[in-house]
Amino acid sequence: PAMALANNDAADSAGRIGQGFRLRSMLASIEAMYEHATSEVRLLETENASLREQLGLQLGGPPSQWSDASAALSWSRAASVSLAGVCATRTSKQPLAAAEADGDCPKWKSAVLTPTAVSTRSASDGDLEASSAEAEVRADRPRQKSLEAAPAPASVQDEEEDEDDEGEEDVAKAKARAAKAEAEAKLQRARLEHARPIIRRPIPAAPELELDEEGNERTTLVLFYQYIEPPWTSKQHRKALNFVVQLGRKNGVTGRGRCAREGLNCTLTGTASGVRAFCQGLRDWNPVFEDTDFKFTDGLPHKKKFKALTMRKVDELVAYGLEGAYAPSLSKNAAENLEADDYHKMMADPDAVIIDVRNVYESAIGHFQPPQEGAELIIPPVRHSFEFPRWFNRPETKEKLQGKKVMMYCTGGIRCERATALLDQMEKCQGDFNTKGIYHCRGGIERYMKTFPEGGFWKGRNYLFDRRLEQVPELRSKDELEKDIESWCSVCRKPWGIYRGAKVCAVQECKIPVIVCDECQGADPKKMKCPMCEKGDKFALRQLSPPRLVNLENATRKRKHNGADFPVAQRIPPKKSKHTGKEPSKRLFVGKLPLATDVASIGEALGSRVKTIKWLLDHERGLFYGSAFVQVRSVEDAARAVEKAATEGIKMGSRRLRVNFAPPREDEEWPPKDYQHLERPPLPKC
């Protein structure tokens, strides 16, 4: 009896062992099918966290212990059916239907089989399972080929096409969910208190007095702008400029500012209490500054403080060439200001485009990088602000923005104010051009970076025009910043992400800042070219016309017609002089000069030393009528003079000068062979 009992036990054990091998073989088959499904997922570019989670939920999962062999077998059949459905790009709403029909595993309805669980359990069973799985896959191949060779009925083909369309929709939705999940994950680590502006709120209290490493009181910096509509009159403009200067001196504030009839734009430094007293003084003077978003940065080293206060009287806060009547209305602008966290969320929208409104050399060292399946980033090839409206007016640009949610961003928000208003005005005027909404980030990159100290969707450095030079996310490590670098030294081509040494492009018509590494600071300046000039860009934007749309709210009395209100702007053809629209050069055409003038006075008016001057005389009588070709030290000096003449004006006595670029013609010798340097216009010969 004992022997019989032992034989029975041995047979029973052998049966269980055999059943265990079969179960492991089936699990290996499941692993093989899962690997095939994973490869299909990669081909469709849907290998992301969201889809992995969805795949796991479709399969159901095994218990922690294999206590019931028949239940495990039923589960394996159900999992095989579900995996086969995934391979065929079908979705199984009831992955456990087969097992539940057998009544074997009702307690597993909420269980989940993850890819990790399958691969770990299968890999631990050794080579036996791998060979079994390979044999089963090999045995299935002839049958699969014969099925592929047989033509499917038309109804089946239609069904498959419908399923393909549904599959594409599912993939698109999965991508959108993945982008949204990435945005939400970054949002969890945001400092949302920094995303809210202080508009119509009390100015925050100054921090306690703190000294820097050199024993000096730390500096506070404030960035702000405020547009005025309707614009100040000329008299109000002068009073505003004088008040701001006096208020700055009273509170010990230094820095730079632009004061135009359309408003005020400043970057100022001082003590924490002094800067805040200045901002409160603006609010007390004019309630419109209650709507100003003052952006404070405390605790900077004392050496980051500006040495003096400089306020420029200008015609336009941003040199778009849209001053006065051509400035698009802000009060009628339908664009929406988004707080930093809301702007962050919208970057995950695949139906949106994001436009970097800054100059291209600013974008080179840092820009937003939306999630892979989110919004599309556009960096316009704009060297200077006056080219941006021309880029907007291109048919290719309008086609790119058609039917999209258009998002914009810049350093602090001021450039986006006018840019979004311009796009809104174009949309209202041009019936064939429509977007799904226009948005920009309130407070710009400055506020976004404080809201997301780890960077959020920001990549690289934020180019600044103050003494900080650049801004980086507070908690981003040096290694991460190094990985973010996409720019390179213009001389040796090694990756480099900072501007130092005030180096500019060697191309005479360009002269925008270029990146030069520490080792190449002493290199030949002729080797230093910006990426656009290296690619052979021919300044095509400068040859285009900007949209000239009149906004009668800002128009002078001469442009208004019987006091009528024009909600939709009229297109006015631009008026061009002979030398307007020329490529930048050191040589300028200067007109409307006083008849009694000299080289020193002209140089002082232009803000640059005059190297060469050719007084233009009447051909018949040899008389001077107030025009000259003037060559200054650099293209940069010439560009500043042209911009100043176009925005705030350059006067000599009571005359407002006409200043434009005047590059020599290809067949023109400059300076002329018979050139003689004369300090004053020549007298006519008797």
DAWOPE-V595069 format. One record per helix or strand of 2 or more residues. SS is the DSSP state (2 for helix, 1 for strand). FROM is the first residue (numbers start at 1). LEN is the number of residues. If there is no record, write none. Layout:
ss->(SS/SS)
from->(FROM/FROM)
len->(LEN/LEN)
//
This chain:
ss->(2/2/2/2/2/2/2/2/2/1/2/1/1/2/2/1/2/1/2/1/2/1/2/1/1/2/2/1/2/1/2/1/1/1/2/2/2/2/2/2/1/2/1/1/2/1/1/1)
from->(2/49/69/97/106/115/127/154/192/219/234/254/263/272/287/295/302/309/324/336/340/352/360/366/376/385/395/405/414/438/444/458/462/470/478/518/525/531/540/557/587/599/610/624/635/651/655/658)
len->(42/11/19/6/3/9/23/34/4/9/17/7/8/14/5/6/3/5/3/3/7/5/4/3/4/8/7/5/16/4/8/3/2/2/7/3/3/4/4/3/5/8/8/9/13/2/2/4)
//
